[in-house]
Amino acid sequence: MTLRSYLYVPGNRPELFEKALNSRADGVIFDLEDAVDSDEKKTALQHVVDCLSDGEVSSTEPEIWVRVNNRPGLLEAELAAVGGLARLTGISLPKVESVGVLSRIDEMLPDRVDVLSLIESASGLTAVSEIAIHHRVHRLGLGEADLIADLKMSPGPDRVELMSSRVNLVVASAAAQIDKPVGPVFVDIGDEQSLERSSEQLRRLGFGGRSAVHPNQLEIINRVFTPSALEVEKAEYLVRSVAEKAELGMALFVDDQGKMVDEAVVRSARHVIDVANSIQRRERDTSG
């Protein structure tokens, strides 16, 4: 099921855990990596383990993910600590640059645990097609801050310089038949207009959601990545129209607005309906 929003919460801030789990996020990512200093990583890991060990799996809470450290020693220790916890949905694996690390963690995780592979470097972009088809990968994510540094870029406010990198993730995901990729965080928490504008750009490119660094960003992200009532209505009309025309032996026709309709157009319409239905089911389940 495609999630629209993932809320990062630092693993060394246990006072924020409950608030994050009660937020409007579709998924919560307990962060053991960038948000936690080196000397606090063991403590942060214990906080996360304690949280995920407290209580049972509930359909009314967001999916729970943990971003681990992709570093020898730390990676193995963190996977051993959280991998078997029942409330864990998946692992967010940063700085994935080849399938080698995916093969290593495959042996350390139960089959039910998904992996969100974060592409954050030139090497990761080069290998993204191979990474996407690995059986462990549930979804790709884009870490643009690290990617910008690795590529020595100086992107403008609209991030148009990153367009090709973003499209690469969309293409790799579609080819591998996995969920649409997750967009990067938007760090200017107070700039709601730019958050909405950039989220709409990501959705048009083929992203299925994006990560958030503050609960206040969730309403905009969820709204942008949810098909509107008008979009669903148009999609349902197209599907009905095609069914009616098919009975008349017509595989291609022009609708009442003068637009050509064929199977490719209808496939997109069905996707809109599937996403809307999936979101409705999730919201119904999480509402209790």
C-alpha positions as CSV (number, residue, x, y, z in Angstrom):
1,M,0.0,0.0,0.0
2,T,1.5,3.3,-1.0
3,L,2.0,5.7,1.9
4,R,1.6,9.4,1.2
5,S,3.7,10.7,4.2
6,Y,6.5,9.6,6.4
7,L,7.3,11.6,9.5
8,Y,10.9,11.5,10.8
9,V,11.3,11.5,14.5
10,P,14.8,11.5,16.1
11,G,15.5,8.3,18.0
12,N,17.1,10.2,20.8
13,R,13.9,12.2,21.5
14,P,11.6,9.7,23.2
15,E,9.4,12.6,24.4
16,L,8.3,13.0,20.7
17,F,7.5,9.4,20.0
18,E,3.9,9.4,21.2
19,K,3.1,12.7,19.4
20,A,4.5,11.3,16.1
21,L,2.5,8.0,16.4
22,N,-0.7,10.1,17.0
23,S,0.0,12.4,14.1
24,R,-1.6,12.4,10.7
25,A,1.4,10.6,9.2
26,D,0.8,7.4,7.2
27,G,4.2,6.2,8.4
28,V,6.6,7.2,11.2
29,I,10.3,6.8,10.7
30,F,12.3,6.5,13.9
31,D,15.7,8.0,12.9
32,L,18.9,6.5,14.2
33,E,21.1,8.0,11.5
34,D,21.4,11.7,10.6
35,A,19.3,13.0,13.5
36,V,21.4,11.3,16.1
37,D,25.0,12.2,17.1
38,S,27.5,9.4,17.2
39,D,27.8,9.3,21.0
40,E,24.0,9.0,21.4
41,K,23.3,6.2,18.9
42,K,23.3,3.4,21.4
43,T,20.9,5.3,23.7
44,A,18.7,6.2,20.8
45,L,18.5,2.6,19.7
46,Q,17.4,1.5,23.1
47,H,14.7,4.2,23.2
48,V,13.3,2.9,19.9
49,V,13.4,-0.7,21.0
50,D,11.6,0.2,24.2
51,C,8.9,2.1,22.3
52,L,8.3,-0.7,19.8
53,S,8.3,-3.3,22.5
54,D,5.6,-1.5,24.4
55,G,2.2,-2.5,23.2
56,E,0.8,-4.7,20.4
57,V,0.5,-4.2,16.7
58,S,-2.5,-1.9,16.0
59,S,-4.2,-1.1,12.7
60,T,-5.0,2.4,14.2
61,E,-1.4,3.6,14.3
62,P,0.8,4.6,11.4
63,E,3.2,2.1,9.9
64,I,6.5,2.1,11.9
65,W,9.8,2.3,10.2
66,V,13.4,2.7,11.5
67,R,16.1,4.4,9.6
68,V,19.3,2.6,10.5
69,N,22.9,3.5,10.0
70,N,24.5,2.0,6.9
71,R,27.8,1.5,8.5
72,P,29.6,-1.8,9.4
73,G,29.0,-2.8,13.0
74,L,26.2,-0.3,13.6
75,L,24.0,-1.7,10.8
76,E,24.2,-5.3,12.1
77,A,23.6,-4.2,15.7
78,E,20.6,-2.1,14.9
79,L,19.0,-4.7,12.6
80,A,19.5,-7.4,15.3
81,A,17.8,-5.1,17.9
82,V,14.7,-4.0,15.9
83,G,14.3,-6.6,13.1
84,G,12.2,-9.0,15.1
85,L,9.9,-6.5,16.8
86,A,6.3,-7.1,15.9
87,R,5.4,-3.5,15.5
88,L,8.1,-2.8,12.9
89,T,6.9,-2.5,9.4
90,G,10.2,-1.9,7.7
91,I,13.7,-0.6,7.6
92,S,14.7,2.7,5.9
93,L,18.2,2.0,4.6
94,P,20.2,5.1,3.8
95,K,23.0,5.6,1.3
96,V,22.3,2.5,-0.8
97,E,24.8,2.3,-3.6
98,S,24.6,-1.3,-4.7
99,V,22.7,-4.5,-4.2
100,G,25.5,-5.8,-2.0
101,V,24.2,-4.3,1.2
102,L,20.6,-5.5,0.4
103,S,21.9,-9.0,0.1
104,R,23.6,-8.7,3.5
105,I,20.6,-7.4,5.3
106,D,18.4,-10.0,3.6
107,E,19.9,-12.6,5.9
108,M,19.3,-10.5,9.0
109,L,15.6,-9.6,8.6
110,P,12.4,-11.6,8.8
111,D,10.7,-11.9,5.4
112,R,7.8,-9.7,6.5
113,V,10.1,-6.6,7.1
114,D,10.1,-4.3,4.1
115,V,13.0,-2.1,3.0
116,L,12.9,1.5,1.8
117,S,16.1,2.1,-0.1
118,L,17.3,5.7,0.0
119,I,19.3,6.9,-3.0
120,E,21.7,9.6,-1.9
121,S,24.7,9.5,-4.1
122,A,26.0,9.3,-7.7
123,S,26.8,5.6,-7.2
124,G,23.3,5.0,-6.0
125,L,21.8,6.7,-9.0
126,T,24.0,4.7,-11.3
127,A,22.8,1.4,-9.7
128,V,19.2,2.4,-9.1
129,S,17.7,0.0,-11.6
130,E,19.5,-3.0,-10.0
131,I,18.6,-1.8,-6.5
132,A,14.9,-1.4,-7.4
133,I,14.5,-5.0,-8.7
134,H,16.1,-6.6,-5.6
135,H,13.3,-8.6,-3.9
136,R,13.9,-6.9,-0.5
137,V,13.1,-3.4,-1.8
138,H,9.6,-2.3,-1.2
139,R,10.2,1.3,-2.3
140,L,12.8,3.8,-3.3
141,G,13.4,7.2,-1.6
142,L,15.5,10.2,-2.6
143,G,17.9,11.9,-0.2
144,E,18.6,15.1,-2.0
145,A,20.8,16.8,0.6
146,D,23.5,14.1,0.4
147,L,23.0,13.8,-3.3
148,I,23.5,17.5,-3.9
149,A,26.8,17.4,-1.9
150,D,28.0,14.3,-3.8
151,L,27.2,15.8,-7.2
152,K,28.6,19.2,-6.1
153,M,25.4,20.9,-7.3
154,S,24.1,24.3,-6.5
155,P,20.3,23.9,-7.2
156,G,17.9,26.9,-7.3
157,P,14.7,27.1,-5.2
158,D,12.7,25.1,-7.7
159,R,15.3,22.3,-7.7
160,V,15.0,21.9,-11.5
161,E,18.6,20.7,-11.6
162,L,17.5,17.6,-9.8
163,M,14.8,16.7,-12.3
164,S,16.7,14.0,-14.1
165,S,17.6,12.3,-10.8
166,R,14.0,12.3,-9.6
167,V,12.8,10.9,-12.9
168,N,15.4,8.1,-12.7
169,L,13.8,6.9,-9.5
170,V,10.3,7.0,-11.0
171,V,11.5,5.0,-14.0
172,A,13.3,2.5,-11.9
173,S,10.3,2.0,-9.6
174,A,7.9,1.5,-12.5
175,A,10.2,-0.9,-14.3
176,A,10.6,-2.9,-11.1
177,Q,6.8,-2.8,-10.5
178,I,7.3,-1.5,-6.9
179,D,5.5,1.4,-5.2
180,K,6.1,4.9,-6.4
181,P,9.2,6.5,-4.9
182,V,9.2,8.7,-1.8
183,G,10.1,12.4,-2.2
184,P,12.7,14.2,-0.1
185,V,12.1,16.3,3.0
186,F,11.3,20.0,2.7
187,V,13.4,21.7,5.4
188,D,11.8,25.1,5.5
189,I,9.1,24.3,7.9
190,G,7.4,27.7,7.8
191,D,7.1,27.9,4.0
192,E,3.9,26.1,3.4
193,Q,3.4,27.5,-0.1
194,S,6.7,26.2,-1.3
195,L,6.1,22.8,0.4
196,E,2.8,22.5,-1.5
197,R,4.2,23.7,-4.8
198,S,7.2,21.3,-4.6
199,S,5.0,18.4,-3.5
200,E,2.7,18.9,-6.4
201,Q,5.7,18.9,-8.7
202,L,6.8,15.6,-7.2
203,R,3.3,14.1,-7.6
204,R,3.2,15.1,-11.3
205,L,6.6,13.5,-11.8
206,G,5.3,10.2,-10.5
207,F,6.2,10.2,-6.8
208,G,3.7,8.7,-4.5
209,G,4.5,10.6,-1.3
210,R,7.2,12.4,0.6
211,S,8.9,12.6,3.9
212,A,8.3,15.3,6.6
213,V,10.4,16.7,9.3
214,H,7.6,18.3,11.3
215,P,3.9,17.3,12.0
216,N,2.7,20.6,10.6
217,Q,3.8,19.5,7.1
218,L,1.6,16.4,7.1
219,E,-1.7,18.0,6.1
220,I,-0.3,19.5,3.0
221,I,1.6,16.4,2.0
222,N,-1.4,14.1,2.5
223,R,-3.7,16.4,0.6
224,V,-1.4,16.8,-2.4
225,F,-0.8,13.1,-2.7
226,T,-4.5,12.2,-2.4
227,P,-6.5,12.2,-5.6
228,S,-9.1,14.9,-5.4
229,A,-12.8,14.1,-5.6
230,L,-12.9,15.6,-9.1
231,E,-9.9,13.5,-10.2
232,V,-11.7,10.3,-8.9
233,E,-14.9,11.3,-10.6
234,K,-13.2,11.8,-13.9
235,A,-11.3,8.5,-13.6
236,E,-14.5,6.6,-12.8
237,Y,-16.3,8.2,-15.8
238,L,-13.4,7.1,-18.1
239,V,-13.5,3.6,-16.8
240,R,-17.3,3.4,-17.3
241,S,-17.1,4.9,-20.8
242,V,-14.5,2.4,-21.9
243,A,-16.6,-0.5,-20.7
244,E,-19.6,0.8,-22.6
245,K,-17.5,1.4,-25.8
246,A,-16.0,-2.1,-25.5
247,E,-19.4,-3.6,-25.7
248,L,-19.8,-1.9,-29.0
249,G,-16.4,-3.2,-30.2
250,M,-14.6,0.2,-29.9
251,A,-11.1,0.1,-28.4
252,L,-10.4,3.8,-29.2
253,F,-12.8,6.7,-29.1
254,V,-13.1,10.4,-28.5
255,D,-14.9,11.5,-25.3
256,D,-17.5,14.3,-25.0
257,Q,-14.6,16.8,-24.4
258,G,-12.9,16.0,-27.6
259,K,-10.1,14.0,-26.1
260,M,-8.9,10.6,-27.4
261,V,-9.3,7.7,-25.0
262,D,-7.5,4.4,-25.3
263,E,-6.2,1.7,-23.0
264,A,-3.2,3.7,-21.8
265,V,-5.5,6.6,-20.7
266,V,-7.8,4.2,-18.9
267,R,-4.8,2.5,-17.1
268,S,-3.9,5.8,-15.6
269,A,-7.6,6.3,-14.5
270,R,-7.6,2.9,-12.9
271,H,-4.5,3.8,-10.9
272,V,-6.2,7.0,-9.6
273,I,-9.1,4.9,-8.4
274,D,-6.9,2.3,-6.8
275,V,-4.9,5.0,-4.9
276,A,-8.1,6.7,-3.7
277,N,-9.6,3.4,-2.5
278,S,-6.4,2.5,-0.8
279,I,-6.3,5.8,1.1
280,Q,-9.9,5.5,2.1
281,R,-9.3,2.0,3.5
282,R,-6.3,3.2,5.5
283,E,-8.1,6.2,6.9
284,R,-11.1,4.0,7.8
285,D,-8.8,1.6,9.6
286,T,-6.7,4.2,11.5
287,S,-9.9,6.1,12.6
288,G,-10.7,3.0,14.7
